[in-house]
Amino acid sequence: CILPGDILVVDRSIRPFDGCIIIARIDGEFTVKYYRETPDGPVLEAANPKFKPIRFSDGMELHNNGVVTAVIHQFYTGS
């Protein structure tokens, strides 16, 4: 459960594996998604079922910026 304002701890040395959460850059845009390995190649899935999985086609570039290893929840927002 990653909430707005949370801090993600990321390990850039870990190779993505099926079911992990990664920070990815796709065509210049950053996103946090579940990484899935399929016979057709990697797929990125959102935790929110309202969003469709991202499947990669020719010309799309996936850059893994690291595997999320921990989430630090923020309780005080400073307001």
N, C-alpha and C positions, 0 to 999 in steps of 0.2 A: 504494500500500500504506500505509494508515493504521493504526497500531498503538495499543493502549492507552497513554496517557501522552504521545503525540505532541502537538506544538503545531501548530495550523493557522494559516496566514497567510491572512487573508480580506480581499477588496476589496469593500466594500459599494457601490462606484460602478459595478461591472460588471453589466450585465444578464445574467441566466442565458441560456445558449445550449446547444443540444443536445450532450450528452456531457460537460458540465462537472460538477464536484462542488460542491454548495451546502450551506450550513448553512440549514436551513429550520425554521420553526415551524409545526406543523400542529395546529390546535385546542389551542394552548397548550403543546404538547410539542416540544422541540428534537430534530432529527435531522440526520445528515450522509448525503447520498444523491447518486447520479448523477441529473442532471436530463435528462429526455428530452422532446422535443416530438413530439406525435403529432397526427393529424387530430382526435382526440377531446379534445385539451387536454393539459396537462402531466402527466407521470407521473414519480414518483420511484422509482428502483431502488436496491436495496442491492447492495453488492459481493458479499455472501454470497448464493448462490443458494437458500439455505434460506428466505429471507424473500421474500414476495410483493411485487410492485411496488405502490406506493400510487397508486391512480387516484382522481381527485377527483369527488365527487358533490355534489349540492345540499346546501348547509349547511356543507360543509367549507371551511376557510380555509387557504390557503397563504401564508405570509409568508416572503419571501426575506430572509435575514439576511446574505447575501454569498456571493460565489463564492470557493472555495478556490483560492489561487494558488500556495501552497507548503506543504510539510509538513516540520517539523523533528523528526527522530527523536531520542528521548531514550534515551541508552545508560546513563546513571547514574541510578539511582532513589533514591539516598540511603539505602539500607538498610545 
